[in-house]
Amino acid sequence: MNSRRPRRRKWYLPAGCLALGLAAFAFTAAVYLLLPYHVARTYGPPGENIRGLQRFRYAALILWYGEALTQPRDSRASEAVFRVQPGEGAAAVALRLEREGFIRSAEAFSAYLVYSGLDRSIQAGEFTLSPALAPLQIAQKLQDATPTQIKFVVLAGWRLEEVAAALPTSGFSITPAGFLNEARRPARRFDFLPEGATAEGFLLPGAYTLPRDLSARELVETLMNNFALALSPELRAAFERQGLSVYQAVILASIVQREAMQAEEQPLIASVFLNRLAAGMKLETDPTVQYAIGLNPATGSWWKSPLSLVDLQINSPYNTYQNAGLPPGPICSPALSALQAVAYPAQTPYYFFRARCDGSGLHTFAETFEQHLRNACP
């Protein structure tokens, strides 16, 4: 009897170890299979490039970080701009997000980016983020570089149609027709804008950063508001000293803008036109005729050049070769420098000017018509 008992104990030990091993294997397999499944249900599926042990490893990390990914850093925080530079890696972006206070943990954020595969699709650009967003939400936002703000440039000397033509490639959803409809009948009335006047001349040139979802009416009002802000009491008073209302000053400044190739000459050119007005002479300026002609289908330009003798006979109130005084409205949006040139013109005896023959874009000025003729190019 006693000789058999030791034999039985020899079988118990291997059997016990085998059972424990099987149990451990079963537990490990269950964890290996179920943990990624659990993480996927909570945090989303892993990226296509995450497989095998790597998938298990990052799933475990995601589970470990927990609230560092699902809870915002500061639920009461406001929005701020965050910029991702071209070529900037996911790890560097995560470090800056932590440093700038958008997330709690760069390590947790980086782990999620790799797990989800979003580390490969972060876009360069400008984003509006907030510490009130959960890091998971921030990671998703970094996939869309569509800016909430748009940079829109209005060039000095553009007429309404040229501003409208820049809209299709601007990022706005505003159509050229919608813009022109609002610009030709501004909803908001300003004290310097006569009844029935369009926004022509009052869309202050410059570079603007504007909301992408701006409407046509809001765009027109924003540009006109900027003009109103630039129209200081000192500038108004200076216009009055020249005997001009604000509207008349803008008309004259728009002509100066189109005539002056160099801003330094604007006060000189303004002085010529003011001298001619004071003497009862016609302005006889090409840009007003160009405005009356409109689009040149042959070139696609709104400013036909050179003008022919036939062009100078066009029947239009904007033809300053046929009509005395100022045209009925501005012909383009003048820059602030052109407005200031009309407000503070040079004091000169000149009544004439013509382009120099050297291609510099500058002009030669004259007191008399005879001198003006002598200044013609050979």
Backbone torsions as a table, in degrees:
resi	resn	phi	psi	omega
1	MET	NA	-49.9	-176.7
2	ASN	-65.9	-27.2	-178.2
3	SER	-73.5	-19.2	-179.9
4	ARG	-86.4	-30.0	-174.6
5	ARG	-59.9	-43.9	177.8
6	PRO	-58.5	-34.9	-179.8
7	ARG	-62.6	-41.5	179.6
8	ARG	-62.9	-40.9	179.5
9	ARG	-64.4	-29.5	177.2
10	LYS	-63.8	-31.9	178.7
11	TRP	-80.0	-31.7	-178.0
12	TYR	-63.3	-43.2	-175.2
13	LEU	-63.3	-51.7	177.5
14	PRO	-62.2	-38.4	-179.9
15	ALA	-64.5	-39.8	178.3
16	GLY	-65.3	-43.1	179.0
17	CYS	-63.0	-40.3	179.6
18	LEU	-63.9	-40.9	179.4
19	ALA	-64.8	-43.1	177.8
20	LEU	-63.3	-41.1	179.0
21	GLY	-62.7	-43.7	178.7
22	LEU	-63.4	-39.3	179.1
23	ALA	-64.8	-43.8	178.9
24	ALA	-62.8	-41.6	179.4
25	PHE	-63.3	-42.9	-179.8
26	ALA	-64.0	-40.4	179.1
27	PHE	-65.6	-45.7	179.6
28	THR	-61.9	-42.8	179.7
29	ALA	-63.9	-40.0	179.6
30	ALA	-63.9	-45.0	178.1
31	VAL	-63.1	-43.6	-178.0
32	TYR	-60.3	-37.7	-177.6
33	LEU	-86.9	-40.5	-172.8
34	LEU	-83.2	-32.3	-177.9
35	LEU	-61.6	-50.6	176.7
36	PRO	-59.0	-35.7	179.2
37	TYR	-64.5	-43.7	178.8
38	HIS	-63.1	-45.0	-179.7
39	VAL	-64.5	-39.8	179.8
40	ALA	-62.4	-36.7	179.9
41	ARG	-67.8	-31.5	-176.0
42	THR	-92.4	-40.7	-172.1
43	TYR	-112.1	0.9	-178.1
44	GLY	96.5	164.5	-177.5
45	PRO	-70.4	155.1	177.3
46	PRO	-73.6	162.8	176.6
47	GLY	-68.3	160.1	-177.4
48	GLU	-63.8	-24.9	-177.5
49	ASN	-84.3	-4.0	-179.4
50	ILE	-98.4	115.3	-178.7
51	ARG	-139.6	164.5	171.3
52	GLY	56.1	-135.5	-177.2
53	LEU	-62.7	-32.3	179.3
54	GLN	-64.5	-38.5	177.9
55	ARG	-63.6	-43.1	179.2
56	PHE	-64.3	-42.8	-177.8
57	ARG	-61.6	-47.5	-177.9
58	TYR	-73.4	-30.1	174.8
59	ALA	-63.7	-40.9	178.1
60	ALA	-64.6	-40.1	178.3
61	LEU	-63.6	-43.9	179.7
62	ILE	-59.8	-43.7	179.3
63	LEU	-64.7	-37.9	-180.0
64	TRP	-64.8	-42.5	-176.9
65	TYR	-74.1	-31.3	171.9
66	GLY	47.1	-110.2	-173.1
67	GLU	-63.0	-23.0	177.4
68	ALA	-63.1	-16.5	178.0
69	LEU	-106.6	-29.4	-173.0
70	THR	-99.0	-17.8	-177.4
71	GLN	-108.7	136.3	178.6
72	PRO	-67.1	154.6	179.4
73	ARG	-69.9	-37.9	-179.8
74	ASP	-150.9	104.9	-174.4
75	SER	-68.8	-12.0	-179.6
76	ARG	-105.0	5.2	-176.0
77	ALA	-74.1	155.6	178.1
78	SER	-95.0	175.5	-179.0
79	GLU	-80.5	155.7	175.9
80	ALA	-150.9	161.7	-178.9
81	VAL	-87.3	134.6	176.1
82	PHE	-127.4	128.9	-176.6
83	ARG	-111.7	129.8	173.2
84	VAL	-101.9	122.6	-177.6
85	GLN	-80.9	149.6	176.6
86	PRO	-56.7	131.1	179.1
87	GLY	83.4	-0.8	-179.1
88	GLU	-74.8	127.5	-176.9
89	GLY	-75.9	164.2	-177.3
90	ALA	-62.9	-40.2	-179.3
91	ALA	-63.9	-41.2	178.7
92	ALA	-65.9	-39.5	177.7
93	VAL	-62.5	-43.9	179.8
94	ALA	-61.2	-42.7	179.5
95	LEU	-62.3	-41.5	179.9
96	ARG	-70.1	-35.4	176.5
97	LEU	-61.6	-40.4	177.3
98	GLU	-69.2	-44.0	-177.6
99	ARG	-63.2	-36.0	-178.1
100	GLU	-89.9	4.9	170.7
101	GLY	85.3	16.7	179.9
102	PHE	-85.0	-30.9	-178.2
103	ILE	-133.3	165.2	179.8
104	ARG	-83.8	-42.2	-170.7
105	SER	-133.8	118.9	176.0
106	ALA	-67.7	-35.0	-179.6
107	GLU	-64.4	-45.5	179.3
108	ALA	-63.3	-43.2	-179.0
109	PHE	-64.3	-42.9	179.0
110	SER	-63.9	-40.3	179.4
111	ALA	-61.7	-42.0	179.4
112	TYR	-66.8	-40.5	179.5
113	LEU	-59.4	-44.6	-179.9
114	VAL	-67.8	-44.9	179.9
115	TYR	-56.8	-45.7	-175.1
116	SER	-83.3	-11.4	-176.2
117	GLY	81.4	3.5	-178.5
118	LEU	-75.6	-12.6	178.2
119	ASP	-64.3	-22.1	-177.0
120	ARG	-91.0	-5.9	-173.9
121	SER	-128.5	19.7	173.7
122	ILE	-65.9	132.0	-176.6
123	GLN	-94.9	142.5	170.9
124	ALA	-76.1	142.3	179.9
125	GLY	149.8	-167.4	-176.3
126	GLU	-110.2	129.9	-176.2
127	PHE	-127.1	145.9	173.1
128	THR	-99.8	108.0	-176.0
129	LEU	-120.2	170.8	178.5
130	SER	-151.6	141.4	172.4
131	PRO	-62.8	-11.5	176.7
132	ALA	-77.6	-7.4	175.5
133	LEU	-90.1	144.2	172.7
134	ALA	-68.4	147.4	178.7
135	PRO	-52.9	-33.9	176.9
136	LEU	-60.9	-38.1	178.2
137	GLN	-69.8	-39.0	178.6
138	ILE	-62.9	-41.1	178.9
139	ALA	-59.8	-39.3	178.9
140	GLN	-68.8	-39.7	-179.4
141	LYS	-63.9	-31.6	-179.2
142	LEU	-71.0	-4.9	178.1
143	GLN	-87.7	-11.4	-177.7
144	ASP	-121.4	106.5	-177.1
145	ALA	-87.9	8.9	177.8
146	THR	-63.0	114.3	-175.1
147	PRO	-72.5	148.1	174.1
148	THR	-82.1	-15.5	178.4
149	GLN	-115.8	145.5	-178.8
150	ILE	-123.4	138.5	174.0
151	LYS	-94.0	119.9	-176.4
152	PHE	-125.5	130.4	-175.6
153	VAL	-112.9	129.3	171.8
154	VAL	-109.3	117.1	-177.6
155	LEU	-83.1	144.0	175.6
156	ALA	-62.8	134.6	179.4
157	GLY	94.2	-1.3	176.8
158	TRP	-78.4	139.4	168.9
159	ARG	-90.3	172.2	-174.3
160	LEU	-53.9	-42.3	-176.4
161	GLU	-64.5	-30.5	179.1
162	GLU	-73.7	-36.1	174.1
163	VAL	-63.3	-44.5	179.7
164	ALA	-60.4	-38.3	-178.0
165	ALA	-67.1	-20.6	179.9
166	ALA	-83.2	-10.5	-173.7
167	LEU	-71.5	-40.1	-176.3
168	PRO	-58.8	-26.8	179.9
169	THR	-105.3	12.1	-174.8
170	SER	-85.3	-25.5	-172.2
171	GLY	103.7	-14.3	174.2
172	PHE	-74.3	157.9	172.8
173	SER	-93.9	10.2	-179.2
174	ILE	-76.3	130.7	177.1
175	THR	-87.1	152.5	175.7
176	PRO	-55.6	-41.7	-179.6
177	ALA	-64.3	-42.3	179.0
178	GLY	-63.0	-40.4	178.6
179	PHE	-64.4	-47.9	-178.1
180	LEU	-62.9	-36.0	178.3
181	ASN	-61.1	-42.2	179.0
182	GLU	-73.9	-39.1	-176.8
183	ALA	-70.0	-29.9	-179.8
184	ARG	-82.5	-15.6	176.7
185	ARG	-139.0	70.4	-176.4
186	PRO	-56.7	132.7	-178.8
187	ALA	-71.2	-38.0	-179.5
188	ARG	-92.7	132.7	179.6
189	ARG	-99.5	132.6	177.0
190	PHE	-107.6	155.2	-176.2
191	ASP	-66.4	-20.0	-179.5
192	PHE	-91.1	-3.1	-175.7
193	LEU	-104.6	114.3	-179.9
194	PRO	-64.0	158.4	177.7
195	GLU	-58.7	129.9	178.1
196	GLY	87.1	-5.0	-178.8
197	ALA	-75.9	151.3	175.7
198	THR	-88.9	-178.7	177.8
199	ALA	-84.7	2.2	179.2
200	GLU	-55.4	127.3	179.3
201	GLY	93.3	-14.0	-172.8
202	PHE	-115.1	12.0	173.8
203	LEU	-94.9	90.7	-169.8
204	LEU	-57.1	122.2	179.5
205	PRO	-61.6	151.3	178.9
206	GLY	153.6	177.1	176.9
207	ALA	-99.2	124.8	-175.5
208	TYR	-117.4	141.0	169.5
209	THR	-108.3	113.3	-168.7
210	LEU	-130.6	155.3	177.0
211	PRO	-62.8	139.1	-179.1
212	ARG	-60.7	-32.5	-174.9
213	ASP	-89.8	18.5	179.2
214	LEU	-61.3	140.5	176.0
215	SER	-88.0	168.1	179.0
216	ALA	-60.4	-43.1	179.5
217	ARG	-63.6	-42.2	-179.8
218	GLU	-66.2	-36.1	178.4
219	LEU	-65.1	-46.4	179.1
220	VAL	-60.9	-44.6	-178.4
221	GLU	-67.0	-36.4	178.8
222	THR	-63.4	-45.8	-179.1
223	LEU	-66.9	-38.7	178.8
224	MET	-71.9	-33.8	175.7
225	ASN	-61.6	-38.9	178.9
226	ASN	-64.9	-36.8	174.0
227	PHE	-62.0	-45.5	-179.6
228	ALA	-59.7	-37.3	178.6
229	LEU	-68.4	-34.9	179.7
230	ALA	-74.4	-19.7	-177.5
231	LEU	-82.6	80.8	-177.0
232	SER	-74.1	161.1	175.4
233	PRO	-57.5	-34.6	179.2
234	GLU	-65.8	-39.8	179.7
235	LEU	-68.2	-41.8	176.6
236	ARG	-58.6	-45.7	-178.8
237	ALA	-63.8	-37.5	179.2
238	ALA	-66.7	-37.8	175.3
239	PHE	-61.2	-43.2	-179.1
240	GLU	-62.0	-36.7	178.9
241	ARG	-65.7	-24.7	176.1
242	GLN	-87.1	2.1	-179.9
243	GLY	77.8	25.6	-174.9
244	LEU	-121.7	140.7	167.5
245	SER	-76.3	169.9	178.2
246	VAL	-59.7	-43.2	-178.4
247	TYR	-63.8	-43.6	178.0
248	GLN	-64.3	-37.7	179.5
249	ALA	-65.1	-38.7	178.8
250	VAL	-67.7	-38.8	175.9
251	ILE	-57.4	-50.4	-178.3
252	LEU	-66.2	-39.2	179.1
253	ALA	-64.2	-34.1	178.7
254	SER	-66.4	-35.3	176.4
255	ILE	-69.3	-44.2	177.4
256	VAL	-58.4	-41.2	179.9
257	GLN	-58.8	-44.5	-177.9
258	ARG	-74.9	-27.4	-178.6
259	GLU	-82.2	-34.6	-173.0
260	ALA	-88.2	115.2	174.2
261	MET	-76.8	-28.7	179.5
262	GLN	-118.8	130.7	-177.0
263	ALA	-60.2	-28.3	-178.0
264	GLU	-64.8	-21.5	-178.9
265	GLU	-91.0	-6.4	-175.0
266	GLN	-58.5	-42.2	178.2
267	PRO	-64.1	-33.1	177.8
268	LEU	-67.7	-46.7	-179.6
269	ILE	-65.6	-38.4	176.2
270	ALA	-60.6	-38.8	-179.5
271	SER	-64.9	-37.6	178.6
272	VAL	-61.6	-48.0	-177.7
273	PHE	-67.3	-38.2	178.1
274	LEU	-66.9	-38.4	176.4
275	ASN	-63.3	-41.6	-179.5
276	ARG	-67.0	-41.8	177.8
277	LEU	-61.2	-42.8	-179.2
278	ALA	-64.9	-31.3	-178.9
279	ALA	-88.4	-1.1	-179.0
280	GLY	76.6	18.9	179.6
281	MET	-87.8	153.4	173.1
282	LYS	-70.9	149.6	-179.3
283	LEU	-71.2	-37.0	177.4
284	GLU	47.3	61.7	-177.2
285	THR	-119.4	130.5	-175.0
286	ASP	-59.8	-41.7	-176.0
287	PRO	-56.0	-31.4	179.2
288	THR	-69.1	-35.2	176.5
289	VAL	-70.0	-41.0	176.8
290	GLN	-58.5	-40.6	178.8
291	TYR	-64.3	-39.9	179.9
292	ALA	-66.6	-37.2	-179.7
293	ILE	-68.0	-40.6	179.7
294	GLY	81.6	-147.0	-173.8
295	LEU	-67.8	132.3	173.5
296	ASN	-95.8	104.3	-175.8
297	PRO	-59.2	-28.5	-176.8
298	ALA	-67.8	-34.7	-176.5
299	THR	-113.5	-14.2	-175.9
300	GLY	75.4	12.8	-178.8
301	SER	-100.4	148.3	175.6
302	TRP	-88.9	-1.4	-175.2
303	TRP	-129.6	84.2	-177.0
304	LYS	-61.5	131.4	179.2
305	SER	-153.5	132.6	-1.8
306	PRO	-79.1	163.1	176.3
307	LEU	-89.0	146.4	176.7
308	SER	-95.0	168.9	176.2
309	LEU	-62.1	-33.0	177.1
310	VAL	-65.5	-40.4	178.6
311	ASP	-58.5	-36.9	-177.0
312	LEU	-70.5	-9.4	178.8
313	GLN	-97.0	4.2	-176.6
314	ILE	-57.7	135.5	-179.2
315	ASN	-84.7	98.3	-178.1
316	SER	-155.4	143.1	175.0
317	PRO	-64.4	-13.8	177.2
318	TYR	-86.6	-4.9	-179.8
319	ASN	-80.8	99.1	-177.1
320	THR	-79.8	0.6	170.9
321	TYR	-82.3	-24.1	-179.2
322	GLN	-105.7	-25.1	-175.3
323	ASN	-116.1	137.2	178.5
324	ALA	-79.6	160.6	176.0
325	GLY	76.0	-167.2	-179.1
326	LEU	-77.0	151.8	171.5
327	PRO	-66.6	169.6	-174.0
328	PRO	-69.7	-16.6	-179.5
329	GLY	-159.3	170.9	176.5
330	PRO	-62.5	156.7	179.8
331	ILE	-108.6	-7.0	179.0
332	CYS	-169.8	178.4	175.5
333	SER	-93.0	111.3	179.5
334	PRO	-79.8	149.7	174.2
335	ALA	-72.4	164.7	178.6
336	LEU	-58.8	-33.8	179.8
337	SER	-62.9	-37.1	178.6
338	ALA	-70.2	-38.1	176.1
339	LEU	-62.6	-41.8	179.3
340	GLN	-68.5	-31.8	178.4
341	ALA	-65.2	-37.1	177.0
342	VAL	-72.3	-36.7	179.5
343	ALA	-70.6	-38.0	-177.6
344	TYR	-129.2	68.6	-176.7
345	PRO	-72.0	160.4	171.4
346	ALA	-67.5	150.4	176.8
347	GLN	-95.7	104.8	-174.4
348	THR	-135.4	163.1	174.5
349	PRO	-94.6	12.3	-170.3
350	TYR	-82.1	144.0	175.6
351	TYR	-126.3	-5.1	-175.9
352	PHE	-141.1	153.4	170.5
353	PHE	-156.1	153.1	176.3
354	ARG	-149.2	157.4	-177.5
355	ALA	-63.8	139.8	175.0
356	ARG	-67.4	163.0	-175.5
357	CYS	-92.3	4.6	-175.1
358	ASP	-98.0	3.0	179.1
359	GLY	73.8	14.0	-177.2
360	SER	-78.6	-16.7	-175.1
361	GLY	86.1	-3.2	178.0
362	LEU	-87.9	172.9	-175.7
363	HIS	-125.7	157.4	171.5
364	THR	-107.1	133.0	-174.1
365	PHE	-108.1	151.8	-177.0
366	ALA	-144.2	151.3	177.5
367	GLU	-86.1	-37.2	-175.2
368	THR	-118.4	162.7	178.7
369	PHE	-65.9	-34.8	178.5
370	GLU	-62.5	-45.3	176.6
371	GLN	-62.0	-39.6	179.6
372	HIS	-59.9	-43.1	179.3
373	LEU	-66.2	-37.7	-179.6
374	ARG	-67.9	-21.7	-179.5
375	ASN	-82.1	-1.5	-180.0
376	ALA	-63.4	149.9	178.9
377	CYS	-69.7	142.7	-179.8
378	PRO	-66.3	NA	NA
